[in-house]
Amino acid sequence: MSTAIYSHPDCLRHDMGDWHPESPSRLQAIDDQLILARLDGLLERRLAPLAEIPALLRNHTEGALALVRDNLPTLPGETYPLDADTLLCHASFDAALRAAGAALAATDAVIAGDIDNAFCAIRPPGHHARPNEPMGFCLFNNVAIAARHALEAHGLERIAIVDFDVHHGNGTAESFRDDPRVLMASFFQHPFYPYTKPEPITATQVNVPVPAGSGGDVVRQVVQEYWLPALHAHRPQMIFISAGFDAHRDDDMGGMALVEADYAWITRAIMAVAREHAGGRIVSCLEGGYDLSALGRSVVAHLKVLSELD
């Protein structure tokens, strides 16, 4: 498989303070583990462009854009709180445009057949960002923006978004709740931030709450019993992954117990669906993952499967 990694140094410049778990060191930890795994030279590196504003506005309101663009501090080291956990620094808008731009460029390249799939090593993350406001470390919803681009700019008719972050991707679910073209499949620890009330499973909203302490056995059962039947019924022409790795047992931001082998297994299951229905087209975007070693190791496991190097 031809797999590219999209990122940009601007993603390192978004800094919410030394205390904040969503830190620039997350991307550095991924790079370190790719080098240790001897994958760095085997995967193509591509620089993320800046997302264009009309692409953001397919998923977000003008007000959501203005909350980020118009509240940037002017000096390095200063921050502006959008909420208790989501802060802006002077470079946050550019970082957010690069994160969304990575997802957009990866979508273009995969649909064009230039590459088979892509992983976007980006921050800030996106899946909590609601259409009308940033939330939960997230400024713009990178996966939702890219999915909208695939639908509106490329004319795809059926998209799937798979989210394996420990937290529910409430912003993504809200973005597509009434859109029959988009299936969202996820599991999430419950009760837990963002304290989403579980909703009935439908043909296009397959978001399965699981209790704290759940490990690979629970998650694999969810994938087999809920995700796969829905994905095959939907027949997606492209799959987007909200790739959060904070359900790892070493990550104290969550309370689940996944390990690297579980992320590899989930990735294989998604790839099998993509091969059958979508010509193998996958774009995966980094969401959570805050234990640096576990994050790096889990991304390596994910990328080994995407690139068929495992």
Buried (B, 14 or more C-beta within 10 A) or exposed (E): EBBBBBBBEBBBBBBBEEEBBBBBBBBEBBBBBBEEBEBBEEBBEBEBBBBEEEBBBBBBBEEBBEBBBEBBBEEEEEBBEBEEBBBBBBBBBBBBBBBBBBBBBBBBBBBEEBBBBBBBBBBBBBBBBBBBBBBBBBBBBBBBBBBBBBBEBEEBEBBBBBBBBBBBBBBBBBBBEEBEBBBBBBBBBBEBBBEBEEEEEEEBBBBBBBEEEBBBEBBBBBBEEBBBEBBEEBBBBBBBBBBBBBBBBBBEBBBBBBBBEBBBBBBEBBBBBBEEBBBBBBBBBBBBBBBBEBBBBBBBBBBBBBBEBE
